[in-house]
Amino acid sequence: MPLSREVVRRIAMLARLELGERDEVAVTEQLDHILQHFETLAALDTANVAPTAHVVDMTEAYREDVVTNLPAAEALRANAPARDGDFFKVPKIIE
């Protein structure tokens, strides 16, 4: 079913597009061409086609989650300008 100019005007209004007469004709032809391609795709028999999430077969795409840099808490706190045991001391900001 060909796309009508009334439908294109409605779509343009919903999309808040101001189309001139020439643009309206061009967009009608382009959208009609796109919809014809979708009709062609919809006519294909895909009953025996398995759904795919990725075109290439992939196995074990993720690496194993292993900690390689163990936290050294004392080394991290060594650069603190002021400490209180295992905590950082910061200036009071609430009066």
DSSP file (Angstrom, degrees, kcal/mol; ACC not computed):
  #  RESIDUE AA STRUCTURE BP1 BP2  ACC     N-H-->O    O-->H-N    N-H-->O    O-->H-N    TCO  KAPPA ALPHA  PHI   PSI    X-CA   Y-CA   Z-CA
    1    1 A M              0   0    0      0, 0.0     2,-0.0     0, 0.0     0, 0.0   0.000 360.0 360.0 360.0 121.8    0.0    0.0    0.0
    2    2 A P        -     0   0    0      0, 0.0     2,-0.3     0, 0.0    31,-0.0  -0.335 360.0-109.1 -67.8 148.8    1.6    3.3   -1.0
    3    3 A L        -     0   0    0     25,-0.2     2,-0.2    26,-0.1    29,-0.1  -0.590  33.4-136.6 -78.6 134.4    2.1    5.9    1.6
    4    4 A S     >  -     0   0    0     -2,-0.3     4,-1.7     1,-0.1     3,-0.1  -0.534  15.7-121.9 -92.4 159.7   -0.2    8.9    1.3
    5    5 A R  H  > S+     0   0    0      1,-0.2     4,-2.4     2,-0.2     5,-0.2   0.791 112.3  61.7 -68.8 -27.2    0.8   12.5    1.7
    6    6 A E  H  > S+     0   0    0      2,-0.2     4,-2.1     1,-0.2    -1,-0.2   0.904 103.7  48.5 -64.4 -40.7   -1.8   12.9    4.5
    7    7 A V  H  > S+     0   0    0      2,-0.2     4,-2.5     1,-0.2    -2,-0.2   0.909 111.1  50.4 -65.3 -41.6    0.1   10.3    6.5
    8    8 A V  H  X S+     0   0    0     -4,-1.7     4,-2.7     1,-0.2    -2,-0.2   0.895 109.1  51.5 -64.0 -40.0    3.4   12.1    5.9
    9    9 A R  H  X S+     0   0    0     -4,-2.4     4,-2.3     2,-0.2    -1,-0.2   0.905 110.8  48.8 -62.3 -40.5    1.8   15.4    7.0
   10   10 A R  H  X S+     0   0    0     -4,-2.1     4,-2.4     2,-0.2    -2,-0.2   0.916 112.1  47.8 -65.7 -43.3    0.6   13.7   10.2
   11   11 A I  H  X S+     0   0    0     -4,-2.5     4,-2.2     2,-0.2    -2,-0.2   0.920 112.1  50.1 -62.6 -43.7    4.1   12.2   10.8
   12   12 A A  H  <>S+     0   0    0     -4,-2.7     5,-3.3     1,-0.2     4,-0.2   0.888 110.5  50.0 -62.7 -39.2    5.7   15.6   10.2
   13   13 A M  H ><5S+     0   0    0     -4,-2.3     3,-1.0     3,-0.2    -1,-0.2   0.920 111.6  47.8 -65.1 -43.6    3.3   17.3   12.6
   14   14 A L  H 3<5S+     0   0    0     -4,-2.4    -2,-0.2     1,-0.3    -1,-0.2   0.845 114.1  47.1 -65.7 -33.7    4.0   14.7   15.3
   15   15 A A  T 3<5S-     0   0    0     -4,-2.2    -1,-0.3    -5,-0.2    -2,-0.2   0.399 113.0-121.1 -87.2   2.5    7.7   15.1   14.8
   16   16 A R  T < 5 +     0   0    0     -3,-1.0     2,-0.4    -4,-0.2    -3,-0.2   0.891  61.3 150.4  57.5  42.7    7.4   18.9   14.8
   17   17 A L      < -     0   0    0     -5,-3.3     2,-0.8    -6,-0.1    -1,-0.2  -0.873  42.6-145.5-106.0 137.5    8.8   19.2   11.3
   18   18 A E        -     0   0    0     -2,-0.4     2,-0.5    -3,-0.1    -5,-0.0  -0.889  23.9-172.6-101.4 107.4    7.8   21.9    8.9
   19   19 A L        -     0   0    0     -2,-0.8     2,-0.1   -10,-0.1    -2,-0.0  -0.857  12.5-144.7-104.6 132.2    7.9   20.4    5.5
   20   20 A G     >  -     0   0    0     -2,-0.5     4,-2.6     1,-0.1     5,-0.2  -0.252  38.2 -92.6 -78.8 178.0    7.5   22.5    2.3
   21   21 A E  H  > S+     0   0    0      1,-0.2     4,-1.8     2,-0.2     5,-0.1   0.915 127.2  45.0 -60.8 -45.4    5.6   21.1   -0.7
   22   22 A R  H  > S+     0   0    0      1,-0.2     4,-2.3     2,-0.2    -1,-0.2   0.904 114.2  49.0 -67.0 -41.4    8.8   19.8   -2.3
   23   23 A D  H  > S+     0   0    0      1,-0.2     4,-3.1     2,-0.2     5,-0.3   0.887 108.1  55.1 -64.5 -38.1   10.1   18.3    0.9
   24   24 A E  H  X S+     0   0    0     -4,-2.6     4,-2.0     2,-0.2    -1,-0.2   0.908 109.6  46.0 -61.7 -42.8    6.7   16.6    1.5
   25   25 A V  H  X S+     0   0    0     -4,-1.8     4,-2.1     2,-0.2    -1,-0.2   0.931 114.9  47.3 -65.4 -45.5    6.8   14.9   -1.9
   26   26 A A  H  X S+     0   0    0     -4,-2.3     4,-2.5     1,-0.2    -2,-0.2   0.919 113.3  47.2 -64.1 -44.9   10.4   13.8   -1.4
   27   27 A V  H  X S+     0   0    0     -4,-3.1     4,-2.9     2,-0.2     5,-0.3   0.876 109.9  54.3 -66.1 -37.2    9.8   12.5    2.1
   28   28 A T  H  X S+     0   0    0     -4,-2.0     4,-2.1    -5,-0.3   -25,-0.2   0.934 111.5  44.6 -61.1 -45.9    6.7   10.6    0.9
   29   29 A E  H  X S+     0   0    0     -4,-2.1     4,-2.1     2,-0.2    -2,-0.2   0.919 115.4  47.8 -64.6 -43.4    8.7    8.9   -1.8
   30   30 A Q  H  X S+     0   0    0     -4,-2.5     4,-2.3     2,-0.2    -2,-0.2   0.932 113.8  45.4 -66.2 -46.5   11.5    8.0    0.5
   31   31 A L  H  X S+     0   0    0     -4,-2.9     4,-2.6     1,-0.2    -1,-0.2   0.888 112.2  52.3 -64.6 -38.0    9.3    6.7    3.3
   32   32 A D  H  X S+     0   0    0     -4,-2.1     4,-1.8    -5,-0.3    -1,-0.2   0.901 109.5  49.9 -64.0 -39.8    7.3    4.7    0.8
   33   33 A H  H  X S+     0   0    0     -4,-2.1     4,-1.5     2,-0.2    -2,-0.2   0.912 111.7  48.2 -63.3 -43.9   10.5    3.2   -0.6
   34   34 A I  H  X S+     0   0    0     -4,-2.3     4,-1.8     1,-0.2    -2,-0.2   0.919 111.0  50.2 -63.2 -45.1   11.7    2.3    3.0
   35   35 A L  H  X S+     0   0    0     -4,-2.6     4,-2.0     1,-0.2    -1,-0.2   0.830 105.5  57.2 -65.8 -31.6    8.3    0.7    3.8
   36   36 A Q  H  X S+     0   0    0     -4,-1.8     4,-1.9     2,-0.2    -1,-0.2   0.888 105.0  51.7 -64.7 -38.0    8.4   -1.4    0.6
   37   37 A H  H  X S+     0   0    0     -4,-1.5     4,-2.3     1,-0.2    -2,-0.2   0.902 108.5  50.7 -64.5 -40.3   11.8   -2.8    1.8
   38   38 A F  H  X S+     0   0    0     -4,-1.8     4,-2.4     1,-0.2    -2,-0.2   0.876 107.8  52.9 -65.2 -36.5   10.2   -3.8    5.1
   39   39 A E  H  X S+     0   0    0     -4,-2.0     4,-1.2     2,-0.2    -1,-0.2   0.888 108.5  50.9 -64.4 -38.1    7.3   -5.5    3.3
   40   40 A T  H  < S+     0   0    0     -4,-1.9     4,-0.5     1,-0.2     3,-0.4   0.923 111.9  46.8 -63.7 -44.0    9.9   -7.5    1.3
   41   41 A L  H >< S+     0   0    0     -4,-2.3     3,-1.1     1,-0.2    -2,-0.2   0.879 108.9  54.7 -65.2 -37.9   11.6   -8.5    4.5
   42   42 A A  H 3< S+     0   0    0     -4,-2.4    -1,-0.2     1,-0.2    -2,-0.2   0.767 102.0  59.1 -67.9 -24.3    8.3   -9.4    6.2
   43   43 A A  T 3< S+     0   0    0     -4,-1.2    -1,-0.2    -3,-0.4    -2,-0.2   0.631  83.8 104.6 -80.2 -13.0    7.5  -11.7    3.3
   44   44 A L  S <  S-     0   0    0     -3,-1.1     2,-0.8    -4,-0.5    -3,-0.0  -0.400  76.8-121.5 -70.8 144.4   10.6  -13.8    3.9
   45   45 A D        +     0   0    0      1,-0.1     3,-0.2    -2,-0.1    -1,-0.1  -0.780  40.1 163.5 -87.5 110.2   10.2  -17.2    5.5
   46   46 A T    >   +     0   0    0     -2,-0.8     3,-1.2     1,-0.1    -1,-0.1   0.088  37.9 112.7-113.0  21.0   12.3  -17.2    8.7
   47   47 A A  T 3  S+     0   0    0      1,-0.3    -1,-0.1     3,-0.0    -2,-0.0   0.851  83.1  41.4 -64.2 -34.4   10.8  -20.2   10.4
   48   48 A N  T 3  S+     0   0    0     -3,-0.2     2,-0.6     2,-0.1    -1,-0.3   0.245  91.8 103.2 -98.9  13.1   14.0  -22.3   10.1
   49   49 A V    <   -     0   0    0     -3,-1.2     3,-0.1     3,-0.0    -3,-0.0  -0.854  69.2-133.9 -99.5 123.3   16.4  -19.4   11.0
   50   50 A A        -     0   0    0     -2,-0.6     2,-0.1     1,-0.1    -2,-0.1  -0.490  27.4-105.7 -74.1 141.9   17.8  -19.6   14.5
   51   51 A P        -     0   0    0      0, 0.0     2,-0.4     0, 0.0    -1,-0.1  -0.403  39.5-157.9 -65.6 143.6   17.7  -16.4   16.4
   52   52 A T        -     0   0    0      1,-0.1     3,-0.1    -2,-0.1    -3,-0.0  -0.958  28.7-174.9-127.4 143.9   21.2  -14.8   16.8
   53   53 A A  S    S+     0   0    0     -2,-0.4     2,-0.3     1,-0.4    -1,-0.1   0.611  85.9  20.8-102.0 -21.3   22.6  -12.4   19.2
   54   54 A H        -     0   0    0      1,-0.1    -1,-0.4     4,-0.0     4,-0.1  -0.994  67.6-137.2-148.7 142.5   25.9  -12.1   17.4
   55   55 A V  S    S+     0   0    0     -2,-0.3     2,-0.4    -3,-0.1    -1,-0.1   0.887  91.3  58.0 -68.9 -39.7   26.9  -12.9   13.8
   56   56 A V  S    S-     0   0    0      1,-0.0     2,-0.3     0, 0.0    -1,-0.0  -0.756  95.9-110.1 -95.2 136.3   30.1  -14.6   14.7
   57   57 A D        -     0   0    0     -2,-0.4     2,-0.4     1,-0.0    -2,-0.1  -0.494  42.8-173.6 -64.2 124.1   30.1  -17.6   17.0
   58   58 A M        -     0   0    0     -2,-0.3     2,-0.4    -4,-0.1     3,-0.2  -0.979  11.3-176.7-125.5 133.1   31.7  -16.5   20.2
   59   59 A T        -     0   0    0     -2,-0.4    -2,-0.0     1,-0.2     0, 0.0  -0.989  69.8  -0.6-127.3 140.0   32.6  -18.6   23.2
   60   60 A E        +     0   0    0     -2,-0.4    -1,-0.2     1,-0.1     0, 0.0   0.947  67.9 168.1  49.9  59.4   34.1  -17.4   26.5
   61   61 A A        +     0   0    0     -3,-0.2     2,-0.4     2,-0.1    -1,-0.1   0.667  56.3  71.5 -74.6 -15.5   34.2  -13.8   25.4
   62   62 A Y  S    S-     0   0    0      1,-0.0     2,-0.1     3,-0.0     3,-0.1  -0.793  79.5-129.1-105.8 144.5   34.9  -12.7   29.0
   63   63 A R        -     0   0    0     -2,-0.4     2,-0.2     1,-0.1    -2,-0.1  -0.470  39.0 -89.0 -83.3 161.3   38.1  -13.2   30.9
   64   64 A E        -     0   0    0     -2,-0.1     2,-1.1     1,-0.1    -1,-0.1  -0.486  40.9-116.6 -70.8 139.4   38.1  -14.8   34.4
   65   65 A D        +     0   0    0     -2,-0.2     2,-0.4    -3,-0.1    -1,-0.1  -0.664  51.8 157.6 -83.0  99.2   37.7  -12.2   37.1
   66   66 A V        -     0   0    0     -2,-1.1     2,-0.5     0, 0.0    -3,-0.0  -0.982  43.6-122.5-127.3 134.1   40.9  -12.5   39.1
   67   67 A V        +     0   0    0     -2,-0.4     3,-0.2     1,-0.2    -2,-0.0  -0.636  34.0 169.1 -75.2 122.6   42.5   -9.9   41.3
   68   68 A T        +     0   0    0     -2,-0.5     2,-0.6     1,-0.2    -1,-0.2   0.643  67.7  50.2-109.1 -21.1   45.9   -9.1   40.0
   69   69 A N  S    S-     0   0    0      3,-0.0    -1,-0.2     0, 0.0     3,-0.1  -0.831  80.2-151.9-120.5  93.1   46.8   -6.0   42.0
   70   70 A L        -     0   0    0     -2,-0.6     2,-0.2    -3,-0.2    -2,-0.0  -0.353  27.6-103.7 -64.7 139.2   46.1   -6.7   45.7
   71   71 A P        -     0   0    0      0, 0.0     2,-0.7     0, 0.0     3,-0.1  -0.436  26.4-160.2 -67.9 133.3   45.2   -3.7   47.7
   72   72 A A     >  -     0   0    0     -2,-0.2     4,-2.0     1,-0.2     3,-0.3  -0.812  10.7-178.0-112.8  87.5   48.0   -2.4   49.9
   73   73 A A  H  > S+     0   0    0     -2,-0.7     4,-2.3     1,-0.2     5,-0.2   0.871  79.4  51.1 -58.1 -42.5   46.1   -0.4   52.5
   74   74 A E  H  > S+     0   0    0      1,-0.2     4,-1.0     2,-0.2    -1,-0.2   0.890 109.7  50.0 -66.1 -38.1   49.2    0.8   54.4
   75   75 A A  H  4 S+     0   0    0     -3,-0.3     4,-0.4     1,-0.2    -1,-0.2   0.866 111.1  50.2 -66.8 -35.7   50.9    2.0   51.2
   76   76 A L  H >< S+     0   0    0     -4,-2.0     3,-0.7     1,-0.2    -2,-0.2   0.891 112.1  46.4 -68.6 -39.3   47.7    3.9   50.2
   77   77 A R  H >< S+     0   0    0     -4,-2.3     3,-1.5     1,-0.2    -1,-0.2   0.648  93.0  81.3 -77.9 -13.3   47.5    5.6   53.6
   78   78 A A  T 3< S+     0   0    0     -4,-1.0    -1,-0.2     1,-0.3    -2,-0.2   0.796  89.9  52.3 -64.1 -28.2   51.2    6.5   53.6
   79   79 A N  T <  S+     0   0    0     -3,-0.7    -1,-0.3    -4,-0.4    -2,-0.1   0.488  81.9 115.4 -86.5  -2.9   50.5    9.5   51.4
   80   80 A A    <   -     0   0    0     -3,-1.5     3,-0.1     1,-0.1    -3,-0.0  -0.464  63.1-143.2 -70.3 135.5   47.8   11.0   53.6
   81   81 A P  S    S+     0   0    0      0, 0.0     2,-0.3     0, 0.0    -1,-0.1   0.826  87.5  17.5 -68.2 -29.8   48.7   14.3   55.2
   82   82 A A  S    S-     0   0    0      7,-0.3     7,-2.5     2,-0.0     2,-0.3  -0.990  72.0-178.3-145.3 134.9   47.0   13.4   58.4
   83   83 A R  E     -A   88   0A   0     -2,-0.3     2,-0.3     5,-0.2     5,-0.2  -0.929  20.8-162.5-131.6 154.8   45.9   10.0   59.7
   84   84 A D  E >  S-A   87   0A   0      3,-2.5     3,-1.3    -2,-0.3     2,-0.5  -0.781  71.6 -63.4-132.9  89.0   44.1    8.6   62.8
   85   85 A G  T 3  S-     0   0    0     -2,-0.3    -1,-0.0     1,-0.3     0, 0.0  -0.587 121.0 -10.8  69.9-120.3   44.9    4.9   62.8
   86   86 A D  T 3  S+     0   0    0     -2,-0.5     2,-0.3    -3,-0.1    -1,-0.3   0.300 124.3  85.0 -91.9   9.2   43.4    3.4   59.7
   87   87 A F  E <  S-A   84   0A   0     -3,-1.3    -3,-2.5   -10,-0.0     2,-0.4  -0.769  76.2-119.6-114.7 155.4   41.4    6.5   58.8
   88   88 A F  E     -A   83   0A   0     -2,-0.3     2,-0.5    -5,-0.2    -5,-0.2  -0.735  25.2-137.7 -86.4 139.1   42.2    9.8   57.0
   89   89 A K        +     0   0    0     -7,-2.5    -7,-0.3    -2,-0.4     0, 0.0  -0.859  27.0 178.5 -97.6 132.4   41.8   13.0   59.0
   90   90 A V        -     0   0    0     -2,-0.5     3,-0.1    -9,-0.1     2,-0.0  -0.903  35.5 -89.2-129.5 158.2   40.1   15.8   57.1
   91   91 A P        -     0   0    0      0, 0.0     2,-0.3     0, 0.0    -1,-0.0  -0.354  47.7-104.3 -66.6 147.9   39.2   19.4   58.1
   92   92 A K        +     0   0    0      1,-0.1     3,-0.0    -2,-0.0     0, 0.0  -0.547  36.9 179.5 -71.0 130.7   35.8   19.8   59.7
   93   93 A I        +     0   0    0     -2,-0.3     2,-0.5    -3,-0.1    -1,-0.1   0.529  58.5  75.3-112.7  -9.2   33.4   21.4   57.2
   94   94 A I              0   0    0      1,-0.1    -1,-0.0     0, 0.0    -2,-0.0  -0.898 360.0 360.0-106.6 130.3   30.2   21.6   59.3
   95   95 A E              0   0    0     -2,-0.5    -1,-0.1    -3,-0.0    -3,-0.0   0.449 360.0 360.0 -97.1 360.0   29.9   24.3   61.9
